Amino acid sequence: MYECALGIGAFTWDEVHNKLDIVQAQVLQIKRQMSEAPKREVSLAGMHHTWRSLLYLIHRCPYLPSTAQDKHLPVFMN
C-alpha cells in the first residue's frame, strides 16, 4: 500500500520528477500516451494530493503492519 501511495505521488507531483529513476521527459511521455480517462484520473489525483491522503489512511490502519504484503489491499479495504 505504501508503494502505491508513493507511486501516485511520484507520478503526479512534478517537484519530485527529478529524483526518480526515470527522467521527467519519460514521465511526460507516459502521460501523453494515456487515453483521456486515465489522464483525468491522474489530473484529479495530482490536484487533490491523493497520495498524501492515502498515506495518512494507511498509517491509521492498525492491522497493516502485522499483515503479509500480499494481503495489504484486502485488509486496508475493510
Number of C-alpha atoms within 10 A of each C-alpha: 17 13 9 12 17 15 13 19 22 19 21 22 15 13 11 12 19 12 10 11 7 10 11 17 11 11 16 13 10 11 17 11 10 12 9 11 9 12 14 12 11 17 14 13 18 18 11 10 15 17 22 15 12 18 17 12 12 18 14 11 13 12 12 18 11 8 13 9 11 9 11 17 12 9 15 16 7 6
